[in-house]
Amino acid sequence: MSDPAVTRRSAVRGGDRFDDAVVVEEPIEMRLGGVALAVVMRTPGHDDDLVRGFALTEGIALRPAEIDHIDDLGDGRYELVLAAGVIVDPERFRRNLYATSSCGVCGKASIDAVRVAARRAAPGPSVGPAVLATCIEALEGAQPAFTLTGGLHAAGAFDATGTLVTAREDVGRHNAVDKVVGALAAEAWPIAPPILAVSGRVSFEIVQKAAVAGFRIVAGVSAVSSLAVDLAEELGLSLAGFTRDGGCTVYVDDGRLGGTPHTSG
């Protein structure tokens, strides 16, 4: 079976023409009650996980039990069907513009809509920077489409020992997180694994989605944003960036990463 995340296009390098593997980027439309909530550029594959995770991390559904099922309408359109008795006004969540693969909150009506029902993180576990480095190494090994194309982000959920539980790839960083959340939500809510690792930078919305889902530690390969740090402090998440080469830069510790904010490794 071919990989829906990868296609091929003709290219030229150094005067030589060849068939190159490139990542697939296509729109997905998520609907509720017949109303389009959002059009997101994503990589096909695990679309049900994406829709479920998006619904939960955006606060459309407060728990997986509020989602009855997801209908595939074809042509990249999916209908979120809520459980009996769950009533949600689609206009509260409808994005006025499509969201690009690199932008998680584009098109939201107001910044107030970004702060969905994120709970304060539960205490523990204490893992230390070495475990986060192990997570990033494992995440790098769980990116088959990136290996072929060099064009995808990844997110992974890990237990307190740094063992990979679930990983997903997508052209959008936020989509990869939503796919992980959607995949795990059927088993427990808040989700059980405490660590979320992402292959790129950590933005406000990555931290927001992690908090809603129940992660307690967020680690990124690249930089963090000021709002990501502020939200992590507000919600009691531990946050690390530049997690690579055996170390990381700790921005918010909260007793889980071995000390006050510092550069380790």
C-alpha positions as CSV (number, residue, x, y, z in Angstrom):
1,M,0.0,0.0,0.0
2,S,1.4,3.4,-0.9
3,D,2.0,6.0,1.8
4,P,-0.7,8.8,1.6
5,A,1.8,11.2,3.1
6,V,4.3,10.9,0.2
7,T,4.0,11.5,-3.5
8,R,6.6,12.1,-6.3
9,R,7.4,15.1,-8.5
10,S,9.9,15.7,-11.2
11,A,12.9,17.8,-10.1
12,V,16.3,18.9,-11.3
13,R,19.5,19.1,-9.3
14,G,22.9,19.8,-10.7
15,G,21.5,19.5,-14.2
16,D,20.2,16.0,-13.6
17,R,16.4,15.4,-13.7
18,F,15.0,12.8,-11.2
19,D,11.8,11.8,-9.6
20,D,11.8,13.2,-6.0
21,A,9.7,12.2,-3.0
22,V,7.7,15.2,-1.6
23,V,5.2,15.5,1.2
24,V,1.5,15.6,0.4
25,E,-0.3,18.7,1.5
26,E,-4.1,18.9,1.1
27,P,-7.0,20.7,2.7
28,I,-9.3,19.0,5.2
29,E,-12.6,20.6,6.1
30,M,-14.0,19.9,9.5
31,R,-17.7,20.3,10.0
32,L,-20.2,20.4,12.9
33,G,-23.9,20.4,12.3
34,G,-23.3,21.0,8.6
35,V,-21.3,24.1,9.4
36,A,-17.6,24.3,8.3
37,L,-15.6,24.9,11.5
38,A,-12.2,25.1,9.8
39,V,-10.2,24.3,6.7
40,V,-6.8,23.1,7.6
41,M,-3.9,22.2,5.4
42,R,-2.7,18.8,6.4
43,T,-1.0,15.6,5.3
44,P,-3.5,12.9,4.6
45,G,-3.5,9.9,6.9
46,H,-5.0,9.4,10.4
47,D,-7.7,12.0,9.5
48,D,-10.1,10.7,12.2
49,D,-7.4,11.2,14.8
50,L,-6.9,14.7,13.5
51,V,-10.6,15.6,13.6
52,R,-11.0,14.1,17.1
53,G,-7.9,15.7,18.5
54,F,-8.8,19.1,17.0
55,A,-12.3,18.9,18.5
56,L,-10.8,18.1,22.0
57,T,-7.9,20.5,22.0
58,E,-10.0,23.4,20.7
59,G,-12.7,22.7,23.4
60,I,-15.4,21.8,20.9
61,A,-15.8,18.6,22.8
62,L,-14.7,18.6,26.5
63,R,-14.1,14.8,26.6
64,P,-14.0,11.9,24.1
65,A,-17.4,10.6,25.3
66,E,-19.0,13.8,23.9
67,I,-18.0,12.6,20.4
68,D,-20.3,9.9,18.9
69,H,-18.4,9.4,15.6
70,I,-16.8,11.1,12.7
71,D,-18.3,10.8,9.2
72,D,-16.1,10.8,6.2
73,L,-18.0,12.9,3.6
74,G,-15.4,12.4,0.9
75,D,-13.1,14.9,-0.8
76,G,-11.4,15.8,2.4
77,R,-14.6,16.7,4.3
78,Y,-15.3,15.3,7.7
79,E,-18.4,15.8,9.9
80,L,-18.0,15.7,13.7
81,V,-21.1,14.0,15.2
82,L,-21.6,14.7,18.9
83,A,-23.1,12.3,21.3
84,A,-26.8,12.5,22.1
85,G,-27.6,15.4,24.4
86,V,-24.4,17.3,23.7
87,I,-25.3,20.7,22.1
88,V,-22.6,23.0,20.7
89,D,-23.1,26.1,18.7
90,P,-20.8,25.8,15.7
91,E,-20.6,29.6,15.3
92,R,-18.6,29.7,18.6
93,F,-15.8,27.8,17.1
94,R,-16.0,28.6,13.4
95,R,-12.7,30.0,12.0
96,N,-13.3,32.9,9.6
97,L,-10.3,31.9,7.4
98,Y,-8.6,28.7,6.6
99,A,-5.6,27.8,8.7
100,T,-2.3,27.2,6.9
101,S,-0.1,24.2,7.7
102,S,2.2,26.5,9.7
103,C,-0.3,28.5,11.6
104,G,-2.5,27.1,14.3
105,V,-4.7,30.0,15.2
106,C,-5.1,31.9,11.9
107,G,-8.6,33.0,11.4
108,K,-9.8,32.8,15.0
109,A,-12.4,35.5,15.6
110,S,-10.5,36.8,18.7
111,I,-7.5,36.0,20.9
112,D,-10.0,35.2,23.7
113,A,-11.1,32.1,21.6
114,V,-7.6,30.7,21.8
115,R,-7.7,30.0,25.6
116,V,-9.9,27.0,25.6
117,A,-10.6,24.9,28.7
118,A,-7.0,24.1,29.6
119,R,-6.7,22.6,33.1
120,R,-3.7,23.2,35.4
121,A,-1.2,20.3,35.0
122,A,-1.2,17.5,37.5
123,P,2.0,17.2,39.6
124,G,5.0,15.0,38.5
125,P,6.6,13.1,37.2
126,S,10.3,14.0,37.8
127,V,12.2,13.0,34.7
128,G,15.2,15.2,34.1
129,P,16.7,16.5,30.8
130,A,18.2,13.1,29.9
131,V,14.8,11.6,29.5
132,L,13.7,14.4,27.2
133,A,16.8,13.9,25.0
134,T,15.8,10.2,24.8
135,C,12.3,11.2,23.7
136,I,13.6,13.3,20.9
137,E,15.9,10.6,19.7
138,A,13.0,8.1,19.6
139,L,10.8,10.6,17.8
140,E,13.5,11.0,15.1
141,G,13.3,7.3,14.5
142,A,9.5,7.4,14.2
143,Q,9.3,9.6,11.1
144,P,9.3,7.4,8.0
145,A,7.7,10.1,5.8
146,F,10.2,12.7,6.9
147,T,13.0,10.3,6.1
148,L,11.8,10.2,2.5
149,T,10.9,13.8,2.0
150,G,12.5,16.0,4.7
151,G,9.2,17.9,4.7
152,L,7.1,16.9,7.8
153,H,6.8,17.7,11.4
154,A,6.2,15.1,14.1
155,A,4.8,14.8,17.6
156,G,5.1,12.0,20.0
157,A,3.6,11.0,23.4
158,F,6.1,9.4,25.8
159,D,5.9,7.8,29.3
160,A,8.0,8.9,32.2
161,T,10.9,6.6,31.1
162,G,11.1,8.2,27.7
163,T,9.4,5.2,25.9
164,L,7.4,6.2,22.9
165,V,3.7,5.5,23.2
166,T,2.3,7.1,20.0
167,A,3.8,9.3,17.2
168,R,2.3,11.0,14.2
169,E,3.7,13.0,11.3
170,D,2.1,16.0,9.5
171,V,3.1,18.9,7.4
172,G,1.6,21.1,10.2
173,R,3.1,21.1,13.7
174,H,-0.3,21.6,15.3
175,N,-1.9,18.9,13.2
176,A,0.7,16.4,14.4
177,V,-0.1,17.2,18.0
178,D,-3.9,16.8,17.3
179,K,-3.3,13.5,15.6
180,V,-1.4,12.2,18.7
181,V,-4.2,13.5,21.0
182,G,-6.9,12.0,18.8
183,A,-5.2,8.6,18.8
184,L,-4.8,8.5,22.5
185,A,-8.1,10.0,23.6
186,A,-10.1,6.8,23.1
187,E,-8.0,5.1,25.8
188,A,-8.0,7.7,28.6
189,W,-8.9,11.3,29.2
190,P,-7.0,13.3,30.2
191,I,-4.5,11.2,28.3
192,A,-2.1,9.1,30.3
193,P,1.5,9.7,28.9
194,P,3.0,12.8,30.6
195,I,5.4,13.9,27.9
196,L,4.8,15.5,24.6
197,A,7.8,15.9,22.2
198,V,7.6,17.9,19.0
199,S,10.1,18.1,16.1
200,G,10.1,21.9,15.8
201,R,9.5,25.0,17.8
202,V,7.0,25.2,20.6
203,S,4.4,27.9,20.2
204,F,1.5,29.1,22.4
205,E,-0.9,26.7,20.8
206,I,1.3,23.7,21.1
207,V,1.4,24.3,24.9
208,Q,-2.4,25.1,24.9
209,K,-3.2,21.8,23.2
210,A,-0.8,19.9,25.5
211,A,-2.5,21.4,28.5
212,V,-6.0,20.6,27.4
213,A,-5.0,17.0,26.6
214,G,-3.3,16.5,30.0
215,F,0.4,16.4,29.1
216,R,2.6,17.7,31.9
217,I,5.9,18.2,30.0
218,V,6.5,19.6,26.6
219,A,9.8,19.4,24.8
220,G,10.7,20.7,21.4
221,V,13.7,20.3,19.2
222,S,13.8,24.0,18.3
223,A,13.0,27.3,20.0
224,V,10.0,28.3,22.2
225,S,8.0,31.5,22.0
226,S,7.4,34.0,24.8
227,L,3.7,33.1,25.0
228,A,4.5,29.4,25.2
229,V,6.6,30.1,28.2
230,D,4.0,32.4,29.8
231,L,1.2,29.8,29.3
232,A,3.3,27.0,30.6
233,E,4.0,29.0,33.7
234,E,0.3,29.8,34.1
235,L,-0.8,26.2,33.7
236,G,2.0,24.5,35.6
237,L,3.5,22.6,32.6
238,S,7.2,22.0,32.3
239,L,8.7,23.3,29.1
240,A,12.0,22.7,27.3
241,G,13.4,23.8,24.0
242,F,16.5,23.1,21.9
243,T,16.2,19.4,23.1
244,R,19.0,17.8,21.2
245,D,22.6,16.6,21.4
246,G,21.8,15.1,24.8
247,G,20.6,18.3,26.5
248,C,17.9,20.9,26.5
249,T,17.1,24.4,27.5
250,V,14.6,24.5,30.4
251,Y,12.2,27.4,30.4
252,V,9.7,26.2,33.0
253,D,10.6,23.5,35.4
254,D,7.8,23.2,38.0
255,G,9.8,20.4,39.8
256,R,9.9,17.9,36.9
257,L,13.1,18.6,35.1
258,G,15.7,18.8,37.9
259,G,16.0,22.5,38.9
260,T,15.3,26.1,38.0
261,P,15.3,27.2,34.4
262,H,18.8,26.7,32.9
263,T,20.6,25.3,29.9
264,S,21.6,21.7,30.5
265,G,23.6,19.2,28.6
